[in-house]
Every structure is written in C-alpha cells, then in structure tokens.
C-alpha cells in the first residue's frame, strides 16, 4: 500500500523494458555499410554497429593485426599475456571479461587471433561470436 511504501521506502520502479526494446530494434535496423580497404576505418564501423568502445585484433604471438584505437599495441601485449596465463592454469576459456575503470575488457579467441573488445557493458559469448564473425569478414576483405 501507499502508506507502507512511504514508511518502508520501498523502490518499486522497474526497468522501462518497452523503451529499451524500442531502442534495441532501432539500433538493429540501422544499416552500417562497411566500405573501404582501411582496416581501422572498417573497425570504426564495427564499433558503431556493435556499440562497443574499441576493437583490437592481435595474433597469439603478440603481433598486432589491427586496432580501432591508437593504443592497440600496448593493450595487445597485456591481453595476450593475461589470456595465456589463464589458459595455462585451466582449460582454454571461451572468453575472459575483466572490469577496469568502469569499462569491460573482453578477450575472445577466434581463429588463432585474440579479439580485445572494450565496452561499457559486458557482452555475452554469443555477442562476442557475432563480432568475431564480422571482424573475420573485415579482415578477409582487407587482405584479399
């Protein structure tokens, strides 16, 4: 009742699911064309498409493939070392998510490469697979 809510100060607000669904559908319907041969520009398009802060692709031998940010090489070395450390301690993980400075850093192995994706929210393994598939397409376009 209202009286109990005022006394107990219960917050009965709910997440506006209808508004969130509308935003989600709007973002899904936006067409983002991947044009050009520059890998950095293509990764910038993928950043917008998947609503993430940055994308870096590195080979597991610490060799940077491409990055949407200027600091890709520094992040790549640390990420590969972290991934190798965790992989050596247990079975090969599907993905690693670390929250640092209110931003999620997700490491996702794909076809001999390690994808480093930074975002404000943690992504599911399925979402990371979709991004990996898009990145593979971009890299094939870049190097073919």
The first five atom37 places (N, CA, C, CB, O) and aatype in JSON, in Angstrom:
{
  "aatype": [20, 20, 20, 20, 20, 20, 20, 20, 20, 20, 20, 20, 20, 20, 20, 20, 20, 20, 20, 20, 20, 20, 20, 20, 20, 20, 20, 20, 20, 20, 20, 20, 20, 20, 20, 20, 20, 20, 20, 20, 20, 20, 20, 20, 20, 20, 20, 20, 20, 20, 20, 20, 20, 20, 20, 20, 20, 20, 20, 20, 20, 20, 20, 20, 20, 20, 20, 20, 20, 20, 20, 20, 20, 20, 20, 20, 20, 20, 20, 20, 20, 20, 20, 20, 20, 20, 20, 20, 20, 20, 20, 20, 20, 20, 20, 20, 20, 20, 20, 20, 20, 20, 20, 20, 20, 20, 20, 20, 20, 20, 20, 20, 20, 20, 20, 20, 20, 20, 20, 20, 20, 20, 20, 20, 20, 20, 20, 20, 20, 20, 20, 20, 20, 20, 20, 20, 20, 20, 20, 20, 20, 20, 20, 20],
  "atom_mask": [
    [1, 1, 1, 1, 1],
    [1, 1, 1, 1, 1],
    [1, 1, 1, 1, 1],
    [1, 1, 1, 1, 1],
    [1, 1, 1, 1, 1],
    [1, 1, 1, 1, 1],
    [1, 1, 1, 1, 1],
    [1, 1, 1, 1, 1],
    [1, 1, 1, 1, 1],
    [1, 1, 1, 1, 1],
    [1, 1, 1, 1, 1],
    [1, 1, 1, 1, 1],
    [1, 1, 1, 1, 1],
    [1, 1, 1, 1, 1],
    [1, 1, 1, 1, 1],
    [1, 1, 1, 1, 1],
    [1, 1, 1, 1, 1],
    [1, 1, 1, 1, 1],
    [1, 1, 1, 1, 1],
    [1, 1, 1, 1, 1],
    [1, 1, 1, 1, 1],
    [1, 1, 1, 1, 1],
    [1, 1, 1, 1, 1],
    [1, 1, 1, 1, 1],
    [1, 1, 1, 1, 1],
    [1, 1, 1, 1, 1],
    [1, 1, 1, 1, 1],
    [1, 1, 1, 1, 1],
    [1, 1, 1, 1, 1],
    [1, 1, 1, 1, 1],
    [1, 1, 1, 1, 1],
    [1, 1, 1, 1, 1],
    [1, 1, 1, 1, 1],
    [1, 1, 1, 1, 1],
    [1, 1, 1, 1, 1],
    [1, 1, 1, 1, 1],
    [1, 1, 1, 1, 1],
    [1, 1, 1, 1, 1],
    [1, 1, 1, 1, 1],
    [1, 1, 1, 1, 1],
    [1, 1, 1, 1, 1],
    [1, 1, 1, 1, 1],
    [1, 1, 1, 1, 1],
    [1, 1, 1, 1, 1],
    [1, 1, 1, 1, 1],
    [1, 1, 1, 1, 1],
    [1, 1, 1, 1, 1],
    [1, 1, 1, 1, 1],
    [1, 1, 1, 1, 1],
    [1, 1, 1, 1, 1],
    [1, 1, 1, 1, 1],
    [1, 1, 1, 1, 1],
    [1, 1, 1, 1, 1],
    [1, 1, 1, 1, 1],
    [1, 1, 1, 1, 1],
    [1, 1, 1, 1, 1],
    [1, 1, 1, 1, 1],
    [1, 1, 1, 1, 1],
    [1, 1, 1, 1, 1],
    [1, 1, 1, 1, 1],
    [1, 1, 1, 1, 1],
    [1, 1, 1, 1, 1],
    [1, 1, 1, 1, 1],
    [1, 1, 1, 1, 1],
    [1, 1, 1, 1, 1],
    [1, 1, 1, 1, 1],
    [1, 1, 1, 1, 1],
    [1, 1, 1, 1, 1],
    [1, 1, 1, 1, 1],
    [1, 1, 1, 1, 1],
    [1, 1, 1, 1, 1],
    [1, 1, 1, 1, 1],
    [1, 1, 1, 1, 1],
    [1, 1, 1, 1, 1],
    [1, 1, 1, 1, 1],
    [1, 1, 1, 1, 1],
    [1, 1, 1, 1, 1],
    [1, 1, 1, 1, 1],
    [1, 1, 1, 1, 1],
    [1, 1, 1, 1, 1],
    [1, 1, 1, 1, 1],
    [1, 1, 1, 1, 1],
    [1, 1, 1, 1, 1],
    [1, 1, 1, 1, 1],
    [1, 1, 1, 1, 1],
    [1, 1, 1, 1, 1],
    [1, 1, 1, 1, 1],
    [1, 1, 1, 1, 1],
    [1, 1, 1, 1, 1],
    [1, 1, 1, 1, 1],
    [1, 1, 1, 1, 1],
    [1, 1, 1, 1, 1],
    [1, 1, 1, 1, 1],
    [1, 1, 1, 1, 1],
    [1, 1, 1, 1, 1],
    [1, 1, 1, 1, 1],
    [1, 1, 1, 1, 1],
    [1, 1, 1, 1, 1],
    [1, 1, 1, 1, 1],
    [1, 1, 1, 1, 1],
    [1, 1, 1, 1, 1],
    [1, 1, 1, 1, 1],
    [1, 1, 1, 1, 1],
    [1, 1, 1, 1, 1],
    [1, 1, 1, 1, 1],
    [1, 1, 1, 1, 1],
    [1, 1, 1, 1, 1],
    [1, 1, 1, 1, 1],
    [1, 1, 1, 1, 1],
    [1, 1, 1, 1, 1],
    [1, 1, 1, 1, 1],
    [1, 1, 1, 1, 1],
    [1, 1, 1, 1, 1],
    [1, 1, 1, 1, 1],
    [1, 1, 1, 1, 1],
    [1, 1, 1, 1, 1],
    [1, 1, 1, 1, 1],
    [1, 1, 1, 1, 1],
    [1, 1, 1, 1, 1],
    [1, 1, 1, 1, 1],
    [1, 1, 1, 1, 1],
    [1, 1, 1, 1, 1],
    [1, 1, 1, 1, 1],
    [1, 1, 1, 1, 1],
    [1, 1, 1, 1, 1],
    [1, 1, 1, 1, 1],
    [1, 1, 1, 1, 1],
    [1, 1, 1, 1, 1],
    [1, 1, 1, 1, 1],
    [1, 1, 1, 1, 1],
    [1, 1, 1, 1, 1],
    [1, 1, 1, 1, 1],
    [1, 1, 1, 1, 1],
    [1, 1, 1, 1, 1],
    [1, 1, 1, 1, 1],
    [1, 1, 1, 1, 1],
    [1, 1, 1, 1, 1],
    [1, 1, 1, 1, 1],
    [1, 1, 1, 1, 1],
    [1, 1, 1, 1, 1],
    [1, 1, 1, 1, 1],
    [1, 1, 1, 1, 1],
    [1, 1, 1, 1, 1],
    [1, 1, 1, 1, 1]
  ],
  "atom_positions": [
    [[0.84, -1.19, 0.0], [0.0, 0.0, 0.0], [0.87, 1.24, 0.0], [-0.95, 0.01, 1.21], [2.08, 1.16, 0.2]],
    [[0.24, 2.38, -0.23], [0.99, 3.63, -0.27], [1.62, 3.95, 1.08], [0.07, 4.77, -0.7], [2.77, 4.39, 1.14]],
    [[0.87, 3.73, 2.14], [1.39, 4.03, 3.47], [2.64, 3.2, 3.77], [0.31, 3.77, 4.53], [3.65, 3.73, 4.24]],
    [[2.57, 1.9, 3.5], [3.71, 1.03, 3.74], [4.9, 1.43, 2.86], [3.33, -0.44, 3.48], [6.04, 1.38, 3.31]],
    [[4.64, 1.81, 1.63], [5.72, 2.21, 0.73], [6.43, 3.45, 1.25], [5.18, 2.46, -0.67], [7.65, 3.56, 1.13]],
    [[5.67, 4.38, 1.81], [6.28, 5.59, 2.34], [7.08, 5.3, 3.6], [5.21, 6.65, 2.63], [8.16, 5.86, 3.8]],
    [[6.56, 4.43, 4.45], [7.24, 4.1, 5.7], [8.49, 3.27, 5.43], [6.29, 3.35, 6.65], [9.57, 3.57, 5.95]],
    [[8.35, 2.25, 4.63], [9.46, 1.34, 4.36], [10.4, 1.9, 3.29], [8.93, -0.03, 3.92], [11.55, 1.47, 3.19]],
    [[9.93, 2.85, 2.5], [10.7, 3.46, 1.4], [11.11, 2.4, 0.38], [11.95, 4.18, 1.96], [12.27, 2.35, -0.05]],
    [[10.17, 1.56, 0.0], [10.41, 0.53, -1.0], [10.42, 1.18, -2.38], [9.34, -0.61, -0.92], [9.51, 1.94, -2.72]],
    [[11.42, 0.89, -3.15], [11.5, 1.42, -4.5], [10.87, 0.41, -5.44], [12.97, 1.72, -4.91], [11.41, -0.67, -5.66]],
    [[9.72, 0.76, -5.99], [9.02, -0.18, -6.88], [9.17, 0.2, -8.35], [7.55, -0.25, -6.51], [8.39, -0.25, -9.19]],
    [[10.16, 1.02, -8.65], [10.37, 1.38, -10.05], [10.9, 0.16, -10.81], [11.35, 2.58, -10.18], [11.57, -0.7, -10.23]],
    [[10.6, 0.11, -12.08], [11.01, -1.02, -12.9], [11.79, -0.5, -14.1], [9.78, -1.85, -13.35], [11.69, 0.67, -14.48]],
    [[12.54, -1.38, -14.69], [13.27, -1.04, -15.9], [12.26, -0.81, -17.02], [14.29, -2.16, -16.28], [11.36, -1.63, -17.21]],
    [[12.39, 0.29, -17.77], [11.42, 0.56, -18.86], [11.67, -0.36, -20.05], [11.51, 2.04, -19.31], [12.26, 0.05, -21.04]],
    [[11.22, -1.59, -19.93], [11.5, -2.61, -20.94], [10.99, -2.24, -22.34], [10.89, -3.93, -20.51], [11.65, -2.52, -23.34]],
    [[9.83, -1.61, -22.4], [9.28, -1.23, -23.71], [10.19, -0.22, -24.41], [7.86, -0.65, -23.56], [10.43, -0.32, -25.61]],
    [[10.69, 0.75, -23.65], [11.59, 1.75, -24.23], [12.91, 1.11, -24.64], [11.85, 2.88, -23.23], [13.45, 1.43, -25.7]],
    [[13.43, 0.21, -23.82], [14.67, -0.46, -24.16], [14.5, -1.32, -25.41], [15.15, -1.32, -22.99], [15.4, -1.36, -26.26]],
    [[13.37, -2.01, -25.53], [13.11, -2.83, -26.71], [13.04, -1.96, -27.96], [11.81, -3.62, -26.53], [13.55, -2.35, -29.01]],
    [[12.4, -0.8, -27.86], [12.31, 0.12, -28.99], [13.7, 0.59, -29.42], [11.42, 1.33, -28.62], [14.0, 0.61, -30.61]],
    [[14.55, 0.95, -28.46], [15.91, 1.36, -28.78], [16.7, 0.23, -29.41], [16.63, 1.85, -27.52], [17.43, 0.44, -30.38]],
    [[16.55, -0.97, -28.88], [17.25, -2.14, -29.41], [16.84, -2.39, -30.87], [16.95, -3.38, -28.55], [17.7, -2.62, -31.72]],
    [[15.55, -2.34, -31.14], [15.07, -2.56, -32.5], [15.55, -1.47, -33.44], [13.53, -2.63, -32.52], [15.88, -1.73, -34.6]],
    [[15.61, -0.22, -32.95], [16.08, 0.88, -33.77], [17.55, 0.68, -34.13], [15.87, 2.23, -33.05], [17.95, 0.89, -35.28]],
    [[18.36, 0.28, -33.16], [19.78, 0.05, -33.42], [20.0, -1.13, -34.36], [20.52, -0.18, -32.12], [20.92, -1.1, -35.17]],
    [[19.17, -2.16, -34.25], [19.31, -3.33, -35.11], [18.94, -3.01, -36.55], [18.45, -4.46, -34.58], [19.48, -3.61, -37.48]],
    [[18.02, -2.08, -36.74], [17.57, -1.77, -38.1], [18.49, -0.79, -38.8], [16.17, -1.22, -38.07], [18.4, -0.63, -40.02]],
    [[19.38, -0.13, -38.06], [20.31, 0.82, -38.69], [21.29, 0.05, -39.58], [21.08, 1.65, -37.62], [21.94, -0.89, -39.14]],
    [[21.37, 0.48, -40.83], [22.29, -0.16, -41.77], [23.63, 0.57, -41.7], [21.72, -0.15, -43.22], [23.7, 1.78, -41.92]],
    [[24.66, -0.17, -41.41], [26.01, 0.39, -41.4], [26.77, -0.31, -42.49], [26.71, 0.23, -40.0], [27.01, -1.52, -42.42]],
    [[27.17, 0.44, -43.51], [27.88, -0.16, -44.64], [29.36, -0.19, -44.37], [27.6, 0.6, -45.92], [29.96, 0.8, -43.96]],
    [[29.94, -1.34, -44.63], [31.38, -1.5, -44.48], [32.01, -1.3, -45.85], [31.74, -2.89, -43.89], [32.05, -2.22, -46.67]],
    [[32.51, -0.09, -46.07], [33.15, 0.22, -47.34], [34.59, 0.63, -47.09], [32.39, 1.34, -48.08], [34.93, 1.13, -46.02]],
    [[35.42, 0.41, -48.07], [36.8, 0.83, -47.99], [37.74, -0.33, -47.72], [36.96, 1.87, -46.92], [37.31, -1.47, -47.48]],
    [[39.02, -0.02, -47.77], [40.04, -1.04, -47.57], [40.83, -0.82, -46.28], [40.99, -1.07, -48.76], [41.59, -1.7, -45.88]],
    [[40.67, 0.34, -45.62], [41.44, 0.65, -44.43], [40.84, -0.11, -43.24], [41.45, 2.17, -44.16], [39.68, 0.08, -42.89]],
    [[41.65, -0.97, -42.63], [41.16, -1.81, -41.53], [40.69, -0.96, -40.35], [42.26, -2.78, -41.06], [39.68, -1.29, -39.73]],
    [[41.39, 0.13, -40.04], [40.99, 0.97, -38.91], [39.6, 1.57, -39.16], [42.02, 2.09, -38.67], [38.77, 1.61, -38.25]],
    [[39.35, 2.03, -40.39], [38.03, 2.6, -40.69], [36.95, 1.53, -40.63], [38.05, 3.26, -42.08], [35.84, 1.79, -40.17]],
    [[37.28, 0.34, -41.1], [36.3, -0.75, -41.05], [36.0, -1.13, -39.6], [36.83, -1.98, -41.81], [34.84, -1.4, -39.26]],
    [[37.03, -1.14, -38.74], [36.79, -1.44, -37.33], [35.98, -0.32, -36.66], [38.13, -1.63, -36.59], [35.19, -0.59, -35.75]],
    [[36.17, 0.91, -37.1], [35.36, 2.02, -36.58], [33.88, 1.78, -36.9], [35.84, 3.38, -37.18], [33.01, 2.03, -36.06]],
    [[33.61, 1.3, -38.1], [32.22, 0.97, -38.47], [31.67, -0.15, -37.59], [32.15, 0.55, -39.96], [30.53, -0.09, -37.15]],
    [[32.5, -1.17, -37.34], [32.06, -2.28, -36.48], [31.83, -1.8, -35.05], [33.09, -3.41, -36.49], [30.93, -2.29, -34.37]],
    [[32.65, -0.86, -34.58], [32.44, -0.29, -33.25], [31.04, 0.32, -33.15], [33.51, 0.78, -32.93], [30.31, 0.07, -32.19]],
    [[30.68, 1.1, -34.16], [29.36, 1.72, -34.17], [28.26, 0.67, -34.28], [29.24, 2.71, -35.33], [27.24, 0.75, -33.59]],
    [[28.47, -0.31, -35.14], [27.45, -1.33, -35.37], [27.15, -2.11, -34.09], [27.89, -2.28, -36.47], [25.99, -2.38, -33.79]],
    [[28.2, -2.47, -33.35], [28.01, -3.3, -32.16], [27.99, -2.5, -30.86], [29.11, -4.33, -32.09], [27.9, -3.08, -29.77]],
    [[28.07, -1.18, -30.95], [28.01, -0.29, -29.79], [29.05, -0.64, -28.73], [26.61, -0.33, -29.18], [28.72, -0.81, -27.56]],
    [[30.3, -0.76, -29.16], [31.4, -1.0, -28.24], [32.37, 0.17, -28.31], [32.13, -2.35, -28.57], [32.31, 0.99, -29.23]],
    [[33.28, 0.27, -27.33], [34.21, 1.39, -27.27], [35.43, 1.21, -28.15], [34.64, 1.61, -25.85], [35.91, 2.16, -28.76]],
    [[35.95, 0.0, -28.22], [37.11, -0.24, -29.08], [37.22, -1.72, -29.43], [38.4, 0.25, -28.4], [36.72, -2.59, -28.71]],
    [[37.89, -1.97, -30.54], [38.15, -3.34, -31.0], [39.61, -3.42, -31.4], [37.21, -3.73, -32.2], [40.11, -2.6, -32.17]],
    [[40.3, -4.41, -30.86], [41.69, -4.67, -31.23], [41.81, -6.14, -31.57], [42.68, -4.27, -30.07], [41.25, -7.0, -30.89]],
    [[42.55, -6.44, -32.63], [42.78, -7.82, -33.06], [44.28, -8.06, -33.02], [42.19, -8.1, -34.49], [45.06, -7.3, -33.59]],
    [[44.67, -9.13, -32.32], [46.09, -9.45, -32.18], [46.27, -10.95, -32.37], [46.63, -9.0, -30.78], [45.4, -11.74, -32.0]],
    [[47.39, -11.33, -32.95], [47.71, -12.76, -33.04], [48.21, -13.22, -31.68], [48.77, -13.04, -34.17], [48.69, -12.41, -30.88]],
    [[48.11, -14.5, -31.42], [48.51, -15.02, -30.12], [50.02, -14.97, -29.9], [48.02, -16.43, -29.96], [50.5, -15.3, -28.81]],
    [[50.79, -14.57, -30.92], [52.23, -14.38, -30.75], [52.57, -12.91, -30.46], [52.98, -14.87, -32.0], [53.7, -12.49, -30.67]],
    [[51.58, -12.14, -30.0], [51.7, -10.72, -29.63], [51.82, -9.79, -30.83], [52.9, -10.54, -28.75], [52.16, -8.61, -30.65]],
    [[51.56, -10.25, -32.03], [51.66, -9.4, -33.21], [50.31, -8.75, -33.48], [52.12, -10.21, -34.45], [49.31, -9.43, -33.71]],
    [[50.29, -7.42, -33.44], [49.06, -6.65, -33.65], [48.6, -6.78, -35.1], [49.27, -5.17, -33.28], [49.39, -6.59, -36.02]],
    [[47.33, -7.11, -35.3], [46.76, -7.19, -36.64], [46.15, -5.85, -37.01], [45.69, -8.32, -36.74], [46.52, -5.26, -38.03]],
    [[45.23, -5.35, -36.18], [44.63, -4.04, -36.4], [43.91, -3.6, -35.13], [43.66, -4.05, -37.61], [43.58, -4.41, -34.26]],
    [[43.68, -2.29, -35.04], [43.02, -1.74, -33.87], [42.22, -0.52, -34.26], [44.05, -1.39, -32.77], [42.6, 0.23, -35.15]],
    [[41.1, -0.33, -33.59], [40.3, 0.87, -33.83], [40.82, 2.04, -33.01], [38.83, 0.61, -33.5], [40.37, 3.17, -33.19]],
    [[41.75, 1.78, -32.12], [42.32, 2.81, -31.25], [43.82, 2.93, -31.51], [42.06, 2.48, -29.77], [44.43, 2.02, -32.08]],
    [[44.39, 4.03, -31.1], [45.82, 4.25, -31.29], [46.69, 3.46, -30.33], [46.12, 5.69, -31.15], [47.86, 3.24, -30.61]],
    [[46.13, 3.03, -29.2], [46.92, 2.32, -28.18], [46.79, 0.8, -28.29], [46.48, 2.76, -26.79], [46.92, 0.1, -27.28]],
    [[46.54, 0.31, -29.46], [46.3, -1.12, -29.66], [47.47, -2.0, -29.29], [45.93, -1.37, -31.07], [47.28, -3.07, -28.72]],
    [[48.69, -1.57, -29.59], [49.87, -2.4, -29.34], [50.09, -2.61, -27.84], [51.11, -1.76, -29.95], [50.41, -3.72, -27.42]],
    [[49.91, -1.58, -27.05], [50.1, -1.71, -25.6], [49.05, -2.64, -24.99], [50.02, -0.33, -24.92], [49.38, -3.51, -24.18]],
    [[47.81, -2.47, -25.39], [46.73, -3.32, -24.89], [46.92, -4.77, -25.34], [45.37, -2.8, -25.35], [46.63, -5.7, -24.59]],
    [[47.4, -4.94, -26.56], [47.54, -6.28, -27.13], [48.51, -7.13, -26.32], [48.01, -6.18, -28.58], [48.21, -8.29, -26.01]],
    [[49.66, -6.59, -25.98], [50.65, -7.36, -25.23], [50.13, -7.81, -23.88], [51.9, -6.54, -25.03], [50.29, -8.98, -23.51]],
    [[49.51, -6.9, -23.15], [48.95, -7.25, -21.83], [47.84, -8.28, -21.96], [48.43, -6.0, -21.12], [47.76, -9.22, -21.16]],
    [[46.98, -8.11, -22.96], [45.85, -9.01, -23.13], [46.31, -10.42, -23.49], [44.9, -8.48, -24.21], [45.78, -11.4, -22.96]],
    [[47.28, -10.54, -24.38], [47.78, -11.87, -24.77], [48.44, -12.54, -23.57], [48.78, -11.76, -25.95], [48.24, -13.73, -23.35]],
    [[49.23, -11.78, -22.8], [49.87, -12.35, -21.61], [48.82, -12.85, -20.61], [50.78, -11.31, -20.94], [48.95, -13.94, -20.05]],
    [[47.77, -12.05, -20.38], [46.7, -12.45, -19.47], [45.98, -13.69, -19.98], [45.7, -11.3, -19.27], [45.71, -14.61, -19.22]],
    [[45.68, -13.71, -21.27], [44.98, -14.84, -21.86], [45.82, -16.11, -21.74], [44.63, -14.56, -23.33], [45.31, -17.17, -21.39]],
    [[47.12, -16.02, -22.04], [48.0, -17.18, -21.96], [48.13, -17.67, -20.51], [49.38, -16.86, -22.53], [48.18, -18.87, -20.26]],
    [[48.19, -16.73, -19.56], [48.29, -17.1, -18.15], [47.05, -17.87, -17.7], [48.49, -15.85, -17.26], [47.16, -18.92, -17.07]],
    [[45.88, -17.35, -18.03], [44.63, -18.02, -17.63], [44.47, -19.34, -18.36], [43.42, -17.11, -17.91], [44.0, -20.31, -17.77]],
    [[44.86, -19.39, -19.63], [44.75, -20.63, -20.41], [45.67, -21.72, -19.88], [45.06, -20.37, -21.87], [45.33, -22.9, -19.92]],
    [[46.85, -21.33, -19.38], [47.79, -22.32, -18.87], [47.33, -22.9, -17.54], [49.17, -21.71, -18.72], [47.69, -24.03, -17.2]],
    [[46.56, -22.14, -16.81], [46.1, -22.57, -15.49], [44.88, -23.48, -15.57], [45.78, -21.36, -14.63], [44.65, -24.28, -14.66]],
    [[44.11, -23.37, -16.62], [42.9, -24.18, -16.76], [42.72, -24.51, -18.25], [41.64, -23.44, -16.18], [43.6, -24.24, -19.07]],
    [[41.6, -25.07, -18.57], [41.33, -25.33, -19.98], [41.13, -24.01, -20.71], [40.09, -26.25, -20.16], [40.91, -22.98, -20.08]],
    [[41.22, -24.04, -22.01], [41.11, -22.82, -22.8], [39.73, -22.18, -22.6], [41.36, -23.13, -24.3], [38.71, -22.8, -22.89]],
    [[39.7, -20.94, -22.09], [38.41, -20.3, -21.84], [37.73, -19.85, -23.13], [38.58, -19.11, -20.92], [38.4, -19.54, -24.11]],
    [[36.39, -19.81, -23.11], [35.63, -19.29, -24.25], [35.84, -17.79, -24.38], [34.12, -19.61, -24.11], [36.0, -17.26, -25.48]],
    [[35.84, -17.11, -23.24], [36.03, -15.66, -23.21], [36.46, -15.27, -21.81], [34.73, -14.91, -23.62], [36.2, -15.98, -20.83]],
    [[37.13, -14.13, -21.73], [37.55, -13.59, -20.43], [37.03, -12.16, -20.37], [39.12, -13.64, -20.24], [37.23, -11.38, -21.31]],
    [[36.37, -11.81, -19.29], [35.85, -10.45, -19.12], [36.43, -9.87, -17.83], [34.29, -10.43, -19.09], [36.33, -10.49, -16.76]],
    [[37.01, -8.7, -17.94], [37.61, -8.02, -16.79], [37.05, -6.6, -16.76], [39.18, -8.03, -16.87], [37.06, -5.9, -17.77]],
    [[36.58, -6.18, -15.59], [36.09, -4.82, -15.47], [37.2, -3.95, -14.91], [34.82, -4.75, -14.56], [37.76, -4.25, -13.85]],
    [[37.52, -2.89, -15.63], [38.6, -1.99, -15.22], [38.17, -0.56, -15.52], [39.94, -2.35, -15.94], [37.8, -0.24, -16.65]],
    [[38.23, 0.29, -14.52], [37.87, 1.7, -14.69], [36.48, 1.88, -15.31], [38.91, 2.41, -15.55], [36.32, 2.64, -16.26]],
    [[35.52, 1.19, -14.78], [34.11, 1.22, -15.22], [33.92, 0.85, -16.69], [33.53, 2.6, -14.97], [32.94, 1.26, -17.31]],
    [[34.85, 0.1, -17.23], [34.76, -0.37, -18.61], [35.12, -1.85, -18.63], [35.69, 0.45, -19.55], [36.05, -2.29, -17.95]],
    [[34.39, -2.62, -19.42], [34.67, -4.05, -19.55], [35.68, -4.28, -20.66], [33.37, -4.83, -19.83], [35.56, -3.72, -21.75]],
    [[36.67, -5.11, -20.37], [37.67, -5.55, -21.35], [37.4, -7.03, -21.57], [39.17, -5.27, -20.86], [37.57, -7.84, -20.65]],
    [[36.99, -7.39, -22.78], [36.67, -8.78, -23.07], [37.68, -9.35, -24.05], [35.24, -8.9, -23.63], [37.97, -8.75, -25.09]],
    [[38.22, -10.5, -23.7], [39.19, -11.2, -24.54], [38.49, -12.42, -25.1], [40.48, -11.59, -23.73], [37.94, -13.23, -24.37]],
    [[38.54, -12.54, -26.43], [37.82, -13.63, -27.08], [38.71, -14.23, -28.16], [36.48, -13.12, -27.69], [39.03, -13.56, -29.15]],
    [[39.12, -15.5, -28.0], [39.95, -16.14, -29.03], [39.11, -16.54, -30.23], [40.67, -17.38, -28.45], [37.99, -17.03, -30.1]],
    [[39.69, -16.31, -31.43], [38.97, -16.66, -32.66], [39.97, -16.88, -33.78], [37.95, -15.56, -33.04], [40.69, -15.95, -34.16]],
    [[40.01, -18.1, -34.32], [40.85, -18.44, -35.48], [42.31, -18.01, -35.32], [40.29, -17.79, -36.72], [42.88, -17.39, -36.21]],
    [[42.92, -18.35, -34.2], [44.33, -18.04, -33.99], [44.6, -16.59, -33.63], [45.1, -18.38, -35.2], [45.75, -16.17, -33.53]],
    [[43.53, -15.83, -33.44], [43.68, -14.43, -33.06], [42.96, -14.2, -31.73], [43.12, -13.48, -34.17], [42.1, -14.99, -31.32]],
    [[43.32, -13.12, -31.07], [42.65, -12.74, -29.84], [41.97, -11.4, -30.09], [43.65, -12.66, -28.63], [42.63, -10.43, -30.46]],
    [[40.66, -11.36, -29.89], [39.92, -10.12, -30.04], [39.84, -9.45, -28.68], [38.49, -10.37, -30.62], [39.46, -10.07, -27.69]],
    [[40.19, -8.18, -28.63], [40.11, -7.4, -27.4], [39.01, -6.37, -27.63], [41.49, -6.71, -27.02], [39.16, -5.47, -28.45]],
    [[37.93, -6.53, -26.92], [36.78, -5.65, -27.11], [36.51, -4.93, -25.8], [35.53, -6.46, -27.58], [36.35, -5.55, -24.75]],
    [[36.47, -3.61, -25.87], [36.16, -2.8, -24.7], [34.77, -2.22, -24.88], [37.22, -1.67, -24.5], [34.41, -1.72, -25.94]],
    [[33.99, -2.3, -23.81], [32.62, -1.79, -23.87], [32.18, -1.36, -22.47], [31.65, -2.86, -24.44], [32.79, -1.74, -21.47]],
    [[31.13, -0.57, -22.42], [30.6, -0.12, -21.14], [29.87, -1.24, -20.41], [29.67, 1.06, -21.33], [29.76, -1.22, -19.18]],
    [[29.37, -2.21, -21.17], [28.66, -3.34, -20.59], [29.32, -4.64, -21.03], [27.17, -3.33, -21.0], [29.91, -4.72, -22.1]],
    [[29.21, -5.65, -20.19], [29.75, -6.95, -20.53], [28.9, -7.58, -21.63], [29.79, -7.87, -19.28], [27.68, -7.46, -21.62]],
    [[29.56, -8.23, -22.58], [28.84, -8.88, -23.67], [28.81, -10.39, -23.45], [29.5, -8.56, -25.03], [29.7, -10.95, -22.82]],
    [[27.79, -11.01, -23.95], [27.69, -12.47, -23.84], [28.62, -13.13, -24.85], [26.23, -12.95, -24.07], [29.12, -12.47, -25.77]],
    [[28.87, -14.42, -24.67], [29.71, -15.15, -25.59], [29.1, -15.14, -26.99], [29.92, -16.6, -25.11], [29.83, -15.05, -27.98]],
    [[27.79, -15.22, -27.09], [27.12, -15.17, -28.39], [27.37, -13.83, -29.08], [25.6, -15.4, -28.22], [27.67, -13.79, -30.27]],
    [[27.26, -12.74, -28.34], [27.53, -11.42, -28.92], [28.98, -11.31, -29.38], [27.21, -10.31, -27.91], [29.26, -10.72, -30.43]],
    [[29.91, -11.86, -28.6], [31.32, -11.84, -28.99], [31.54, -12.66, -30.26], [32.2, -12.38, -27.84], [32.36, -12.29, -31.1]],
    [[30.82, -13.78, -30.4], [30.95, -14.59, -31.62], [30.47, -13.83, -32.84], [30.16, -15.91, -31.48], [31.07, -13.93, -33.92]],
    [[29.4, -13.07, -32.7], [28.88, -12.28, -33.81], [29.9, -11.21, -34.22], [27.52, -11.62, -33.44], [30.14, -11.0, -35.4]],
    [[30.48, -10.55, -33.23], [31.5, -9.54, -33.52], [32.71, -10.2, -34.19], [31.94, -8.8, -32.22], [33.27, -9.65, -35.14]],
    [[33.11, -11.38, -33.7], [34.25, -12.09, -34.28], [33.98, -12.44, -35.74], [34.56, -13.37, -33.48], [34.87, -12.32, -36.58]],
    [[32.77, -12.85, -36.04], [32.41, -13.2, -37.43], [32.5, -11.96, -38.32], [30.98, -13.79, -37.49], [33.01, -12.04, -39.44]],
    [[32.01, -10.83, -37.83], [32.11, -9.58, -38.59], [33.57, -9.17, -38.81], [31.35, -8.46, -37.88], [33.94, -8.72, -39.89]],
    [[34.38, -9.34, -37.77], [35.8, -8.97, -37.88], [36.51, -9.86, -38.89], [36.49, -9.07, -36.5], [37.32, -9.38, -39.67]],
    [[36.2, -11.15, -38.87], [36.81, -12.06, -39.85], [36.46, -11.64, -41.27], [36.35, -13.51, -39.6], [37.31, -11.68, -42.17]],
    [[35.21, -11.23, -41.47], [34.79, -10.74, -42.8], [35.58, -9.5, -43.21], [33.28, -10.42, -42.79], [36.02, -9.37, -44.35]],
    [[35.75, -8.59, -42.24], [36.51, -7.36, -42.5], [37.96, -7.68, -42.84], [36.44, -6.41, -41.28], [38.53, -7.11, -43.77]],
    [[38.57, -8.61, -42.08], [39.96, -8.95, -42.33], [40.13, -9.65, -43.66], [40.5, -9.84, -41.21], [41.13, -9.42, -44.35]],
    [[39.2, -10.5, -44.05], [39.26, -11.14, -45.36], [39.17, -10.1, -46.47], [38.13, -12.18, -45.52], [39.87, -10.18, -47.48]],
    [[38.31, -9.13, -46.27], [38.15, -8.04, -47.24], [39.43, -7.21, -47.31], [36.94, -7.14, -46.88], [39.84, -6.78, -48.39]],
    [[40.05, -6.99, -46.16], [41.27, -6.19, -46.08], [42.44, -6.85, -46.77], [41.62, -5.92, -44.63], [43.18, -6.19, -47.5]],
    [[42.62, -8.14, -46.56], [43.83, -8.82, -47.03], [43.61, -9.6, -48.31], [44.34, -9.74, -45.97], [44.55, -10.24, -48.8]],
    [[42.42, -9.58, -48.87], [42.17, -10.27, -50.16], [41.94, -9.26, -51.26], [40.95, -11.23, -50.05], [41.72, -9.64, -52.41]]
  ]
}
